Amino acid sequence: MTTRPSAPELMSVGPDEFVVTATTPGDEQLTTQVGPRQVTTTGPRHVARVDGLEPDTEYPLRVEGAAPSRFLPATVRTLARPPGRLLATVATANDTHLGELEAGVTGDPATDAIGPILRAEPGDPPYPETMNRAVVAEMRALDPSAVVVKGDLTAIGSEEQYGAFLAVYGGLGDRMHHVRGNHDAMLDPALAIEDAPYAIDLPGVTLAVLDTVIPGTDAGHLPADQVQWLDDLAAERTGPVLVFGHHHCWNVEATATKPGPYFGIQPADSRALVDVFARQENVVGYFAGHTHTNRVRRFASAHDRPFAEVGCTKDYPGAWAEYRIYEGGYTQVMRRVQAPAAFDWAERCRTMIQGIYGELVLGGLEHRCFAERF
């Protein structure tokens, strides 16, 4: 009898690879086929990486016992490989939430009453440590030139929680850089600000890290002095500039704004950020967290460059992102953490927010993985 896998998903695509994940009740075998290539995995956790593929090429995709679906298309195209030499590799994480004890809390009493609200099992390590230690191990295996952790490092911004974050991510050494999120400024308005804004210069590319936090609120902003700093930085650099911050950009093409503060960067500040992209064509992407969702917005006035949000590390899907920067462009590939304990916790978290969390945050493949040319 053919095994029917649970939640088979095409999780990641790169110029030469597909990664499919799924679960089965036990140690059943599962075959994933991409064109003529096959990979057979053994459960209960299945992570099938099919590599050796051609860039910018469409392949049929089949997972044994699974019908095509929203997250498992019948055909998929690999990413185009940007032209030129590989210059640098960068990894990012966000919403690590060290110190958090309950997952699935929304703040809405009616939603939270239904739940489920999830906690680590008795005797298990706190789930943020399980997830983030697994992410750090995968980043170390990648061996990137730089790592940027873009905010909500902690649950409430205590010194103890910040110390826990540094203990986990400090293993990456001097290549690890970070900036605060709104959770980190709940107790100390200067915790983890790391002198942002600041620049990280790598061969052929500059990473610009912004502080988007308004202490005491979950809303974001971008003060005029940081807008000017980014404008000046881009004007000084001859190579591409990739920009990182915690809060996501407002949709500057929206025709109206809702009353009250916006959950991300405030509309006027978002327009100012987009205007930098309009003036400085070497500013080629903005990368945020905060929403715990994978999503990309593009604006015509910003040369259609991506304004991307990447899912969180602390629960489903256990996301982090890999960027390969070439002479002629870059790729973003969202990775799902694979260590058994982390994989299992992420699977539990699918059911949060009345069972819709998994589909809510994963986002379409084009919001997780894409190629951008300069």
GICORPE-V324976 format. One record per residue. N is the residue number from 1. RES is the residue in three letters. PSI is psi in whole degrees, -180 to 180 (none if undefined). Layout:
n=N res=RES psi=PSI
n=N res=RES psi=PSI
This chain:
n=1 res=MET psi=133
n=2 res=THR psi=133
n=3 res=THR psi=135
n=4 res=ARG psi=105
n=5 res=PRO psi=156
n=6 res=SER psi=134
n=7 res=ALA psi=52
n=8 res=PRO psi=130
n=9 res=GLU psi=134
n=10 res=LEU psi=102
n=11 res=MET psi=-42
n=12 res=SER psi=151
n=13 res=VAL psi=138
n=14 res=GLY psi=-171
n=15 res=PRO psi=-23
n=16 res=ASP psi=14
n=17 res=GLU psi=154
n=18 res=PHE psi=146
n=19 res=VAL psi=121
n=20 res=VAL psi=135
n=21 res=THR psi=153
n=22 res=ALA psi=174
n=23 res=THR psi=156
n=24 res=THR psi=162
n=25 res=PRO psi=-33
n=26 res=GLY psi=-143
n=27 res=ASP psi=33
n=28 res=GLU psi=150
n=29 res=GLN psi=149
n=30 res=LEU psi=130
n=31 res=THR psi=128
n=32 res=THR psi=129
n=33 res=GLN psi=128
n=34 res=VAL psi=109
n=35 res=GLY psi=-130
n=36 res=PRO psi=-5
n=37 res=ARG psi=139
n=38 res=GLN psi=144
n=39 res=VAL psi=129
n=40 res=THR psi=127
n=41 res=THR psi=159
n=42 res=THR psi=131
n=43 res=GLY psi=-178
n=44 res=PRO psi=-16
n=45 res=ARG psi=128
n=46 res=HIS psi=122
n=47 res=VAL psi=100
n=48 res=ALA psi=110
n=49 res=ARG psi=117
n=50 res=VAL psi=112
n=51 res=ASP psi=-173
n=52 res=GLY psi=20
n=53 res=LEU psi=164
n=54 res=GLU psi=140
n=55 res=PRO psi=151
n=56 res=ASP psi=47
n=57 res=THR psi=136
n=58 res=GLU psi=134
n=59 res=TYR psi=144
n=60 res=PRO psi=144
n=61 res=LEU psi=131
n=62 res=ARG psi=131
n=63 res=VAL psi=125
n=64 res=GLU psi=126
n=65 res=GLY psi=5
n=66 res=ALA psi=136
n=67 res=ALA psi=154
n=68 res=PRO psi=148
n=69 res=SER psi=-177
n=70 res=ARG psi=-42
n=71 res=PHE psi=8
n=72 res=LEU psi=78
n=73 res=PRO psi=157
n=74 res=ALA psi=-29
n=75 res=THR psi=146
n=76 res=VAL psi=146
n=77 res=ARG psi=132
n=78 res=THR psi=158
n=79 res=LEU psi=149
n=80 res=ALA psi=138
n=81 res=ARG psi=123
n=82 res=PRO psi=151
n=83 res=PRO psi=160
n=84 res=GLY psi=-179
n=85 res=ARG psi=151
n=86 res=LEU psi=123
n=87 res=LEU psi=-41
n=88 res=ALA psi=156
n=89 res=THR psi=133
n=90 res=VAL psi=142
n=91 res=ALA psi=147
n=92 res=THR psi=155
n=93 res=ALA psi=163
n=94 res=ASN psi=161
n=95 res=ASP psi=56
n=96 res=THR psi=-31
n=97 res=HIS psi=43
n=98 res=LEU psi=132
n=99 res=GLY psi=-13
n=100 res=GLU psi=143
n=101 res=LEU psi=-19
n=102 res=GLU psi=131
n=103 res=ALA psi=142
n=104 res=GLY psi=3
n=105 res=VAL psi=121
n=106 res=THR psi=-21
n=107 res=GLY psi=-11
n=108 res=ASP psi=115
n=109 res=PRO psi=-40
n=110 res=ALA psi=-45
n=111 res=THR psi=-44
n=112 res=ASP psi=-27
n=113 res=ALA psi=-31
n=114 res=ILE psi=-41
n=115 res=GLY psi=-146
n=116 res=PRO psi=150
n=117 res=ILE psi=124
n=118 res=LEU psi=147
n=119 res=ARG psi=158
n=120 res=ALA psi=148
n=121 res=GLU psi=149
n=122 res=PRO psi=133
n=123 res=GLY psi=-16
n=124 res=ASP psi=155
n=125 res=PRO psi=158
n=126 res=PRO psi=136
n=127 res=TYR psi=-32
n=128 res=PRO psi=-33
n=129 res=GLU psi=-42
n=130 res=THR psi=-48
n=131 res=MET psi=-47
n=132 res=ASN psi=-33
n=133 res=ARG psi=-36
n=134 res=ALA psi=-41
n=135 res=VAL psi=-44
n=136 res=VAL psi=-40
n=137 res=ALA psi=-40
n=138 res=GLU psi=-37
n=139 res=MET psi=-41
n=140 res=ARG psi=-37
n=141 res=ALA psi=-35
n=142 res=LEU psi=-35
n=143 res=ASP psi=58
n=144 res=PRO psi=164
n=145 res=SER psi=-34
n=146 res=ALA psi=154
n=147 res=VAL psi=133
n=148 res=VAL psi=120
n=149 res=VAL psi=114
n=150 res=LYS psi=61
n=151 res=GLY psi=164
n=152 res=ASP psi=55
n=153 res=LEU psi=-30
n=154 res=THR psi=172
n=155 res=ALA psi=-46
n=156 res=ILE psi=3
n=157 res=GLY psi=27
n=158 res=SER psi=158
n=159 res=GLU psi=-37
n=160 res=GLU psi=-44
n=161 res=GLN psi=-39
n=162 res=TYR psi=-39
n=163 res=GLY psi=-37
n=164 res=ALA psi=-40
n=165 res=PHE psi=-48
n=166 res=LEU psi=-33
n=167 res=ALA psi=-37
n=168 res=VAL psi=-53
n=169 res=TYR psi=-15
n=170 res=GLY psi=-18
n=171 res=GLY psi=-13
n=172 res=LEU psi=-8
n=173 res=GLY psi=-156
n=174 res=ASP psi=-15
n=175 res=ARG psi=-9
n=176 res=MET psi=127
n=177 res=HIS psi=150
n=178 res=HIS psi=166
n=179 res=VAL psi=157
n=180 res=ARG psi=161
n=181 res=GLY psi=-177
n=182 res=ASN psi=-34
n=183 res=HIS psi=-30
n=184 res=ASP psi=-13
n=185 res=ALA psi=22
n=186 res=MET psi=-32
n=187 res=LEU psi=-39
n=188 res=ASP psi=114
n=189 res=PRO psi=-3
n=190 res=ALA psi=2
n=191 res=LEU psi=131
n=192 res=ALA psi=18
n=193 res=ILE psi=-27
n=194 res=GLU psi=35
n=195 res=ASP psi=26
n=196 res=ALA psi=146
n=197 res=PRO psi=150
n=198 res=TYR psi=162
n=199 res=ALA psi=146
n=200 res=ILE psi=115
n=201 res=ASP psi=121
n=202 res=LEU psi=167
n=203 res=PRO psi=113
n=204 res=GLY psi=-1
n=205 res=VAL psi=150
n=206 res=THR psi=134
n=207 res=LEU psi=127
n=208 res=ALA psi=123
n=209 res=VAL psi=123
n=210 res=LEU psi=153
n=211 res=ASP psi=113
n=212 res=THR psi=12
n=213 res=VAL psi=139
n=214 res=ILE psi=103
n=215 res=PRO psi=136
n=216 res=GLY psi=1
n=217 res=THR psi=158
n=218 res=ASP psi=-4
n=219 res=ALA psi=160
n=220 res=GLY psi=164
n=221 res=HIS psi=174
n=222 res=LEU psi=96
n=223 res=PRO psi=158
n=224 res=ALA psi=-35
n=225 res=ASP psi=-31
n=226 res=GLN psi=-36
n=227 res=VAL psi=-45
n=228 res=GLN psi=-40
n=229 res=TRP psi=-46
n=230 res=LEU psi=-41
n=231 res=ASP psi=-47
n=232 res=ASP psi=-42
n=233 res=LEU psi=-47
n=234 res=ALA psi=-37
n=235 res=ALA psi=-31
n=236 res=GLU psi=-29
n=237 res=ARG psi=143
n=238 res=THR psi=-21
n=239 res=GLY psi=-179
n=240 res=PRO psi=151
n=241 res=VAL psi=124
n=242 res=LEU psi=132
n=243 res=VAL psi=138
n=244 res=PHE psi=140
n=245 res=GLY psi=173
n=246 res=HIS psi=-51
n=247 res=HIS psi=148
n=248 res=HIS psi=163
n=249 res=CYS psi=141
n=250 res=TRP psi=153
n=251 res=ASN psi=98
n=252 res=VAL psi=-11
n=253 res=GLU psi=0
n=254 res=ALA psi=147
n=255 res=THR psi=-14
n=256 res=ALA psi=160
n=257 res=THR psi=150
n=258 res=LYS psi=154
n=259 res=PRO psi=150
n=260 res=GLY psi=172
n=261 res=PRO psi=145
n=262 res=TYR psi=147
n=263 res=PHE psi=-27
n=264 res=GLY psi=-148
n=265 res=ILE psi=131
n=266 res=GLN psi=149
n=267 res=PRO psi=-47
n=268 res=ALA psi=-40
n=269 res=ASP psi=-36
n=270 res=SER psi=-41
n=271 res=ARG psi=-39
n=272 res=ALA psi=-39
n=273 res=LEU psi=-46
n=274 res=VAL psi=-34
n=275 res=ASP psi=-33
n=276 res=VAL psi=-44
n=277 res=PHE psi=-39
n=278 res=ALA psi=-39
n=279 res=ARG psi=-36
n=280 res=GLN psi=99
n=281 res=GLU psi=-12
n=282 res=ASN psi=-1
n=283 res=VAL psi=112
n=284 res=VAL psi=9
n=285 res=GLY psi=147
n=286 res=TYR psi=133
n=287 res=PHE psi=125
n=288 res=ALA psi=-179
n=289 res=GLY psi=-123
n=290 res=HIS psi=-47
n=291 res=THR psi=-12
n=292 res=HIS psi=22
n=293 res=THR psi=148
n=294 res=ASN psi=117
n=295 res=ARG psi=144
n=296 res=VAL psi=131
n=297 res=ARG psi=147
n=298 res=ARG psi=140
n=299 res=PHE psi=133
n=300 res=ALA psi=-38
n=301 res=SER psi=-16
n=302 res=ALA psi=31
n=303 res=HIS psi=27
n=304 res=ASP psi=27
n=305 res=ARG psi=153
n=306 res=PRO psi=137
n=307 res=PHE psi=97
n=308 res=ALA psi=143
n=309 res=GLU psi=138
n=310 res=VAL psi=138
n=311 res=GLY psi=168
n=312 res=CYS psi=160
n=313 res=THR psi=-24
n=314 res=LYS psi=-19
n=315 res=ASP psi=-156
n=316 res=TYR psi=134
n=317 res=PRO psi=12
n=318 res=GLY psi=57
n=319 res=ALA psi=145
n=320 res=TRP psi=167
n=321 res=ALA psi=144
n=322 res=GLU psi=131
n=323 res=TYR psi=126
n=324 res=ARG psi=121
n=325 res=ILE psi=121
n=326 res=TYR psi=174
n=327 res=GLU psi=-30
n=328 res=GLY psi=14
n=329 res=GLY psi=-167
n=330 res=TYR psi=164
n=331 res=THR psi=144
n=332 res=GLN psi=127
n=333 res=VAL psi=115
n=334 res=MET psi=132
n=335 res=ARG psi=144
n=336 res=ARG psi=130
n=337 res=VAL psi=142
n=338 res=GLN psi=-15
n=339 res=ALA psi=139
n=340 res=PRO psi=-49
n=341 res=ALA psi=-38
n=342 res=ALA psi=-43
n=343 res=PHE psi=-44
n=344 res=ASP psi=-42
n=345 res=TRP psi=-44
n=346 res=ALA psi=-41
n=347 res=GLU psi=-41
n=348 res=ARG psi=-37
n=349 res=CYS psi=-12
n=350 res=ARG psi=-32
n=351 res=THR psi=-4
n=352 res=MET psi=164
n=353 res=ILE psi=59
n=354 res=GLN psi=30
n=355 res=GLY psi=1
n=356 res=ILE psi=-3
n=357 res=TYR psi=-45
n=358 res=GLY psi=-51
n=359 res=GLU psi=-30
n=360 res=LEU psi=-42
n=361 res=VAL psi=-21
n=362 res=LEU psi=-43
n=363 res=GLY psi=162
n=364 res=GLY psi=158
n=365 res=LEU psi=-38
n=366 res=GLU psi=-16
n=367 res=HIS psi=-13
n=368 res=ARG psi=-37
n=369 res=CYS psi=128
n=370 res=PHE psi=162
n=371 res=ALA psi=140
n=372 res=GLU psi=129
n=373 res=ARG psi=149
n=374 res=PHE psi=none
